[in-house]
Structure formats: C-alpha cells, structure tokens
Amino acid sequence: MTALHTVDWIVIAGYFAVVFGIAWWAYLKEKQSQTTTEYFLAGRNLGWWVIGAAVFSSNIGSEHLVGLAGSGATDGVAMAHYELHAWCLLVLAWIMVPFYMRSKVFTMPEFLERRFSPVNRTVLSVISLVAYVLTKLAVGIFAGGVVFAVMIPDVTFMGLDSFWIGSILVIVLTGIYTIMGGMRAVAYTSAIQTVILVVGSACVMFFGLKALGGWGALREWAGSEMFNLWKPLVPDGVAATWAPVKEPTRMAWYFNDNYPWIGMLFCAPIIGLWYWCTDQYIVQRVLGAQNETVARRGSICSAALKLLPVFIFIIPGMIAFALAKSGQNAALQQTFFDASGQIIRDNAQQAFPKLVAEVLPIGVRGVVVAGLLAALMSSLAGAFNASAALFTIDFYSKLRPQAPEKQVVWVGRIATAVMVLIGLAWIPVIKGGKGLYDYLQGIQSYLAPPIFVVFFLGVFSKRLNAKGCLWALIVGFAMGLFRLAVDTPVKLIKDDPTTAANEAFQYAEGSFFWIVNNMYFQYYSLVIFLVCIAVMVIVSHLTAEPAYSKIGGLTYGTLTDEDRKASRASWNQWDVIASAGVLLAILAAYLYFRG
C-alpha cells in the first residue's frame, strides 16, 4: 500500500488550518454577543446554501465513507434506497419547516413541549441523547479509527495502535472547534467540508474507474446483481409485482435478512422521515435560518446534494470489489477475498480508505484524505453540538431559568466537552464493531418509530393530546430497548473470536425471545410503529381534548388564515421546480439501476 507523501500531508495540514481558522472566526463572532441564539443557532442568520451544505456534510459522515462504501463492495447498490430518500428532505421543506419556523424553537423536544407538554419534551430529550451516544458518537469514532488504520497502519504512540490514535485525534480535534465556535463554526466548516468531500470522492470514483478500465468494466466484474436496485424490493419469482413473498422455509418472510421488499417499502421511509424531519442533529441547521423561505431552500438544497452518495460512496465500494475480483489490485484482492475465493464481508468496511490508498496519485490522495477527515469531523461536530443544545436548552435552562445567557453558553461548552469524554470512553466498546452501516440502521429502526409517530400525527391531528404522546414515546422506546437487550447477548458471544461455534449462545428455537431476536430489524420496527400509532390514538381519545387555543399554529387544524398566507408568500415557482428536479433525479436512478 502506498504511504502518504509529503505533499499529501501539506494538503491535509492546509485543511486543518482552514477549519480552525473558521472556528476561531466563529469564536470571535460569538464572543461579541455570547447568547444562546448565537452559540446554538448561529444567530438565526445562516444562508440557504450554508444550511444545505451543513445538513449534507453532517449527514454524510463516517457511516457513509466506511459503512456505505463497504455495503457497496458486498451488496452493490442495495443500500442506495436509503440514500434516495432525499425526498424526505422535501417533506421537511414543505410540511414541517413552516411549523418549526413559526414556533421559533431551539430544539425538537422544545417543539414537542409547545405541541403537547413539558414531560414529553423531557422524555424525547433523554431518548435523543441516548440515541446520539449509541449511533452518532459510536459510529463516528469507529470510522475514524478504521480510516487511520488503513491509511497509516504502522503508526504507534505510547502503546496505542493507529486505530486508537485516529479515533482519539478525530474526537479531540472536532471537540475543540465545536466548543470554540458553536453552531456557526459547525455550519461554516461543514460548508467547506462539503466541497472537499464531494471533490475528493469524485476523484476516487474517477481514478478508480480509470484503474479498472471504465464503467463497462465495472458492470462486467461487479455483475448485474450488484447493479440491481430493485432486487431488495422485488423478490425472486415475483418479478415486477408487489405480491407477497412465498418461500418454502417456515416463516421465511418473517426472518428474511436480505433487504426484504416489505421492510424497504414501508420501514425505510419511517426511518428517513424521522431522521430528516424530526431529528435535532439534522433540523438544528435548518432552525438557524432567518425565515421560512431560507429554511425551505436550504432543505431543498440538501435534498439535491443527498443524491450524490450513490455515486461518491457506493460506486467506489463497487469499484474496490471489482478491482479485487478481477485481480487487478493484489492488495485489494488480499483484503476482500480469502484463499478459497470467498469474500470476507468483515473487511468490506475498508473499501473506501483502501481504494484511496491504492489508486490515487500524490497530492490528490491528500485532498481525499482531507475529505475523509471532513466527513468524520462534520458528522461528530453535529452530534456534539446537537447534544450540547439538547442538554443545555432542555435540561439546564429548565432547571435554572434565571441563569444569564453567558452562563448558559458556558454550560453548553462544558456539555460539549463531556460528550467528547463520553466519545473517548466509547472507543474500547466499539473497536470490535462489524457491519457498521447495518448496525446504524438497526439501532435507528428501533428508536425512530415513536418519534416519527408523535411528530407527524401531532402536526396532522389536533385531537391527539399530551397523554397519548407520552405513552406512545414510552411504549415505543421500551420496545426498542427490549429488542436491543434481547439481541445483545447473542451478538456479543457471536462476535467473540474466542467462542467456539458449539458454545455460541442461542435462544431455544421457536421461543418468544428467539422470535424477537430473529425477526428482521425492519419488521420489528414496523411492529413498534403500528403499536405506537394505536397507543397514541387510543389514549388520546380516552382522555380529554387538548386546549386548542394553546396549540395555535402548531397543527394543520389550528392554523389561522394569516399563518397560511405567510407560508404561501414564502415560496415561488423556482422552489417548486427545484423540488420537482430532485424527484425526477430519484426516479431516474430507480430506472437506471435495474440490473
């Protein structure tokens, strides 16, 4: 494997100089006012292109450059379904943004308090903070270690290998600039990082295809199956229909783990709408807009950018697989295939950084490594800032309502530092992690349904009340934690290399715990979703109606004529045309990737 050249290190150093220069500028800007609005929402003065780039960069993080590219190397374009959920950002732009901007909230739990009650705000804040530790921090840290382990495998320091060094550096450096500049630093560095990431990833695809022999060679070596986006949706023997799967194995539809079409069709949109429309991690950037027009256009811009990962991450993963399969690159072949010619799926998450190390020329490699670091750091920065906002606004400010703004900002910085320490403590826990993208989708599938239900049903139905919301959150969150508790002993023992196959822990086949453990994660997510809807509707209708005067402008049923007119005046035909263009691009992708 080719080591980084001096020119590459100079490029990387230049990247860090730009990032910390922006952070210092943001710090000086924030220091002039030291208000919560400035620190957590950049003074509500972000431009639409900054919002779009910040949302994209914060999303396109470690799980993509490591997990999504790895999925491309093993399963082709199958996971592109999640990336083509860019339409969810259009739902944010046209449906949820008017309510969020009208309410002038800092956090998503705060919006839930306005719509329902303070108790619901607290519950959602707790759920969100737990989710960030389990997903954003864990995945970001793990990916940082993987990138460093591949790019500079021989570096050691005080007994620490390159995985530990990379993880620690990514956490600490990201924490420093996030603590310094707050949301303004996160947003503007994310905008710069987006450019670096897109350019760098495009270089990987270009030089990768050049090394392989072009697009035709990719299709030849990868095979039509890896180019089949419809395979997860249309099962074998049920071509071009949406008929139920009929398989000989008992309850096979129930436990199918090869991206079953029922799960992709019904569960994936739930996860997408939760993440893009209700998650503090994403929506906080939109809340930094000065008005509804800017917030909507920023969301549409990020929807357009969200289409890029199919080409800048999944395709490079497929290129790495093709180079290995064709034997054109010995290092990749040794990484991906064992002596018998079988693919080593656990090594697939090295696809993107390994491709960077093998096919890129000097200088360009530095740009791409800077892009990898940009993705890692922007993702973690978003998690740090969102977590700090949740803790500071939803907990500290509630306990100390009279605290001066400077003190609240100081607590926000302390909260960010604590998240950095939690991240460092996570390294030994997740170092042995496997199946990064699948891990993330599994966790999110258990946490997303109750939050999706209370936000969307709360906006569309004014009759649903605080008690219905609270019980939906509690029941849904409990079901998700129950699934994680059932899965954990099986996963830990299965992934332990010292455990013999006959000693692996398993539940008795056919038992209740066995069914829960073996049910495909998307199907279990759908169960949570349906239960939460039932709980929220039933409890709400068994208890008193909410006070409609207190939720004015927060549901479609309580909008005034002035609210509707103001929202209509915030968009024009160009916003509609841009949104239609995103939908057409999604349709084109589905039509092209048919195997």
N, C-alpha and C positions, 0 to 999 in steps of 0.2 A: 504494500500500500504506500502511495506517495505521501510524504510528510508535508506539512505546511511550510511554504517558502517564506523567506524574509519579507518579500513583497506582500504576501498574504497577511502576515502579522501586522504590517503597516496599515493595510486596509482595515483590518479588524480594530486596530488602535484608533484609526480615524472615526470609525463608527462609534466607539465608546466616547470619544471626545465630543461628537455631535450630541449624543444622548445626554451626557452630563452637562453640556453647555445649555441645552434646553431646560433641563431640570433646574439649573442654577437661575436661569432667567425666570422660570415659573416661581421659584422660591422668592426671588426679589419682588416679583409682582404680587404674590400672595402676602408677603410681609408688610406691604403698604396698607393692606386693609385688615388682614387676619380675621376674616369672617368665615362662618361655616359655608355660606353660599360660594365663596371664592375657593375654599380648600376642597370641598366635596363636589361642587358642580361647576368649577371654573368661572364663577360669577354669572352663570347662565348666559354666556356670551360666545359660545362655540359656533363656528360656521358650519354649514351643512356638509361641506366636503371633509372637514375635520371630523365631524361626527361619523360620517360614513366610513372613513378610513380607520377611525378609532374602534368602531364596532367590529369591522372586519379583522383588524390586526389583533384585537383582544380575543376574538373567537378562533382565528387561525393560529393556534398555538401548538403546544407540544403534542397534543393528541393527534394532530394532523401530520406534522413533519415526521413523527415517529410511528404513530398508530395507523393513520390513514394510508400512508405510503406502504406500510407493512401489509395492510389489508389488500392494497392493490397488487402486491407481489404474490399473495396467496390466493386471492379470490377475484382478482380483476376489478371490474367496475361495480361490483355488487353494492359496496357501501356508498356509492355515489348517490343513492336515494336520499341519504341524509343531507348531502351537500346540495342537492337540487331542491331542498326545502327552502330555497331562497324566497319562495312565495310567502313564507311565514313572516318575513320582514315587511312584506306589503300589507299583511294583516295588521302588523304593528303600526305601519304608517297611516292606514286609512280607518282603522277601527279603534285601536287602543290609544294612539297618540293624542287625539282630542280630549279624552278623559284625563290622561296624565297631565297634559299641559294646563288644562282647566283647573286641576286641583292644586297645582304648584307644590307638589310633594318633593321630598328629597329621596325617599326610598319606596320600594314596592310595599313593604309592610305598612308604611305610613298611609299609602293609598287604601290598603285593606282596612285600616282603622277608620278612615273617613267613610268608607262604604259600609262597614259593619260595626266593629267595636275595638277598643284598645287591647282586649285579650287576644283577639285574632292577630293583631299586629305583633304581639309578643311571641305567639306560637310560630308564626311564619318567620320571624327573625331568628328564632332558635333553629328551625328546620333549615333555613338558608345557610346559617353559619356552619352547621354540621355538614351540609352538602358541599360547601366550599372546601372544607378540610378533606372530605372523602374523595372529591373529584378534582377541583382546580389545583389545589396545592399538591396533592399526591401525584397526579399525572404530570404536572409541570416539573416537579423535582425529578421524577423518574426519567423523563425525556431529556432533561439537561444532562443527567449522568450518562445516558446512552450516547448522546451526541459526542460528549468529550471522550468517552471510552472508545468510540470508533475513530474519531479524528486524531486524537493524541493518546493512543493506548499505553505508551511506555512511561508516561509522566507519573511520578510518585512524590509524595511530600509527607514527611513525618509518619510514615506507615500507611498513608491513605493512597488508594489507587485513583486512576483518572475518573472513575465513576463518582467517587466521593468528592474529589476536587471540583469536578464540573457542577455537581449538584449544589455544593456549598457556594461556589462563585456566583452561579445564576441567582440563587436566593438572596445572598447578601447584596450584590450589586443592584439587583432590582429593588430590593427593600430600601436601599439608600436613596435612589432617585425618586421613589414613590413617597417616602417620608418627607423628602425635601420639598417637592413641588406640588404634591396632591394631585387633584384631578386634572389640572391644567398641564402638568408635566406628563401625566399618563396619556392624555388626549393628543398632545402635540408630538410627543415621541412616538406614539402609535401611528400617527400620520406619516412620519418619516420612515418608520419601520415597515409600513405597508409597501412603500415604494421599493425599499431594499429587498423585502421578502418576495414581491412579485417579480422584480427584475432577476434576482438571484435564482428563483425557482424556474423561471423561464429559461435561464441559461442551462440549468440542469437538464431540462427536457430537450433543449436544442442539442447540446453536446452528447447527451445520452443517445438520442436518435441517430446522431452522426456516427457514434461509435458502433451502433447496432447495424446501421445500413438503411435507415429511413423508416417511415411509417409502415410501409408494406412488409418490411422485415419484422416489425413489432407484431403485426397481425398474424404473420406466419408462425413465429415462435411462441407467442402467447396463446394463440388458438382462438377460435370463435367463442368458446365458452367464457373466456375472460373478458370478451367484448360484449357479453350479453347482459344488459341491464334488466331485461325482463325475466330472466331465469328465476330470481327470487320471488317474482310476482306470479308467474305462470308456471305451475309445476309440470313435470314430465307427464305426458299422457293427457294433459288438459290444455293443449296448445290454443292460444288466442281466445281463451274463455276465462271467466271468473268462477267456474264451477268449483265446488269443494274438492279438496284433495282426497283421493281414495287409494289407500295403501294397504297391503296385506298385514303389516305388523299391527298388533293390538295397540290402539290408541296412538298410532304413529303421528297423526296430525297434531296430537296434544304435545308431543315431545320433540317434534321436528326441529333441529337446530341448524338448518342450512338456509337461514334467512327466509322463512315461510311467508307466502304472499299475504296471508291474513294479518300477520303481525306488521309487515311492511306497509300494508294498505291502511290499517286502522290505528296501530300503535305509534308508528314513527311520526305521523303528524301531531299527535298529542305531545310527544317529547319536543318536537320542533316548535310548536306554538307556545309551550311553557317556557322554553329556553329563550326564544327570540322576543316574546311579547310580555313576559312577566318576571323574568329573572333580573335581579338587581345588577348582576355582573354585566349584562348587556344594556339594559334600559337606562342605567345611570348616565351613560354617554348621551343618550337622547334627551334626558332631563336637563342636560347642560345647554340646550338650545334656548334662544331668547324668545321664541314664539312657536306657534303650531306649524307655520309654514316651513321654518328651518328644520324643525324636528322631523316633519314628514319627508322632506327632501333628503335629509341625512339618512333616514331609514331606507328610502328608495335607492340611494347611492350604495349603501351597504348591501342591499339585495343584489344589485348588479355585480358587485365585487365578489359576493358569495359564490357565484358561478365558477370562479377561477380554480378552486381546489381540485376539481375533477382533472384539470389539465396540469396543474403545477405540483400535485402530490400523488394522485392515484396513477396517472400515466407514468411518472418517473418510477414508481414502485413496480409497475408492469415492465418497464424498460430494464430495471435491475434484474427481474426474474428472467426476462428474455436473454439478457447477456449471460446470465448464469447457465440457463438451459442450453443455449447454443454453444457454450464452451468458449465464447469469445473473450471472456474475462475470467481468469483462473481464480482470482481472489473472491469474486462474487460466487463462482461455482462452488468453491470450498465452503463458503459461508452458508449458502442456501440448500445444498444437497449433501446427503450422506454418501457413504461408499457404495450403497446399493442403488443410488439414483433417486431416492425418495426425498422430497422437500422437507427441510427442517423448519416447521412453522414458527417455533420459538425464536428463530434467528431473523425472521422476516422484518421485525421492527428496526433492524439495522439498515433496511433497504435504502432510505434516502441519504443518511450520512455516508454510507458505504459508497453509494453512487457518486456523491460529491468528491470523495477521496480518490476515486478510481478514474473518472473520465474528464474532470475539469482541468484546464490549463492554469498555470501560475497566475496569480492576480485575480482571475475570475473566481478561483476557489476561495479566496479571501472574501470576496463580495458575498458569495453564497453562505459561507460560514457566518458572516455578519448577519445575513438574512435568517439563518437558523437561530442565532442568538436573539435576533429581534423578535422572532416568533415566540421563543421561550419567555423572554423578558416581558413582552407586552401582555402575554397571557397571565403571567404571575402578577404583574403590576395591577392588572384589572382586578384580580382576585384579592390582592392586598387592599386596594382602595375601596372596593365594594364591601369587604368585610369590616374595614375600619368605619365606613359610613353606617353600616347596619348597627355595629356595636355602639358607636358614639351617638347617633341620632335616635336610635330606637331603644337604647337602654340607658346610657349615661344621661342624656338630656332629659329623659323622663324622670330619672331619679333626682337630678339636680337641675330643675327647670330655671333656676335663677342664676346659674353659672354664666359668667361673662363669655362672650364669643371667643376671646383669645384662649381661655381655659379649655373650651370645647375643642378648638383646633389642636391644642397641645395634647389633649386626651386622644384625639384622632391619630396623631403621630405615634403616641405610645401604643395604641391599638394595632397600628401597622407593624410596629416593631415586635409586638407579641406574636402576630401572625407569622413574621419571619422566623421567630424562635420555634413556633409550632412546626413550621416547614422543615427546619433543620432536624427536629425530633422525628419527623416522618421518614427520613432517609433510610434508616435500617429496616423500617417496616415495609417499604415498597421496593427495596433494592432487588428483591427476587421476583418482582411482578412480571406477569406474562399476559399477552393478549391485551395490550394497552387500550386499543380503541373499543374492543368488546367489553372490557372492564368498565370503561366510562359509560358506554351505552347501557350496560346492565344497571349500574347504580342510578343513573338518571331516570331509567324506566320505572324504578320503584319510588323515586321521590317526586317525579313530575305530575302524575295524575291528580292528586288532591289540590295542588296549587293551580293547575290548569282549570279545574272544575270551579273553584271558588272565584277566580278572577273572571272567567268568561261567563259563567252563569250569573255571577253578581252584576256584571255590566248589562247583560241582556234581559234579566228579570228583576224588577224592582220588588217583587213579593218575597224573595229569599232574604232571610234575616241573619242576625249575628250568631244565634244558636245553631242554625243549620250549617253555617260556615265553619264554626268552631268544631262541631262534631265530624264534619267531613274531613277537616285537616287532621284531627286526632286519629280517626279510624284509618285514613289513608296512610298517614305516617307510620302508625303502628303496624299495618300490614307490610309496608316496605321494610321496616326494621326486622320484622319477623322472618321475612324471606332471607335477608342478609344473615340473620342468626342461624337459620337452618343451613344455608349454603356454606358458611364459614368453616365448620369442622371438616366437611368433605373436601373443600378446596385446599385448606392448609395441609392436610395429610396427603392429598393427591399431588400437590406441588413440591412436597418434601422429597428430595432425591434419595434420602436415606431410608425411605419407607418402601418395603417390598410390596409387590403388586398384591400378594395374598394377605397383606396386613392393612391394606387401604381401608379406611373407614367408609362404610356404606350403610344407608338405612335399609331396613327389610323391604324387599320389593313388594309393591302394592300397598304399603302402609301410607298413612297420611303424610308423614314427613318425607317419604320417598317421592310421593306425587308432587309435593311443593318443591322439592329440590330439583326434580327432573322436568318440571313444567318449563317450557321455553320462556325466557325472561319477558318477551313482548306479550305473550299470552297472559302471564301473571300481571303485567302492567295493565292490560285491558280489564282484568278482573277488578283491580284496585279502582280503575276509572269508573266502571259501572257501579261498584259499591258506593263510591263517593257521591256520585250523582243521586243515587237512591237515598242515601243518608241525608244529604243536604236538602233535597226536595221534601222528603217526609218530615224531618224535624222542623223545617221552616213552616210547613203547613199545619203542623200540630201545635205550633206556638204563635204568639201574637205577631201581627204585621209590623214591619219596621216603620219608624216615623218618616214618612216620605219627605217632609219639609227639611229634614236633616241630611238627605242624600240628593239634594237637587243638583243636577248636572253630572252626577256620578253613574247614572244608568240611562238607557235609552228612554225608559218610561218616565223619567223625571227631567228631561231636557226642556228648556224653555225655547220660545221662538228666537230669542236673542242668541242663545247658545248655538242653535242650528245655523243661523245667519252668519255668525262669526266664524264657525267652522267652514262653511261653504266659501266664504271670502278668502280663506287661507290657501286655496289651491287653484290652479288653472289647467289649461289643456296640456301643457308640457309635462305636468306631473302625471297626468293620465297616460300620455304617450310613453313616458319613461317606464311606467309600471307595466304597460302592455308589452313593451320591448323585453322586459325581464321574463314575463310569462311565455312569450314566443321563443326565447332562448332555451327555457326549460323544456318546452315541447320539442324543440329541435334536438336536444340532447337525447331525449327518450326515443325519438325516431331514428337517430343515427346508431345508438348503441343497442342493436338488436341481435348481436352475434354475427 
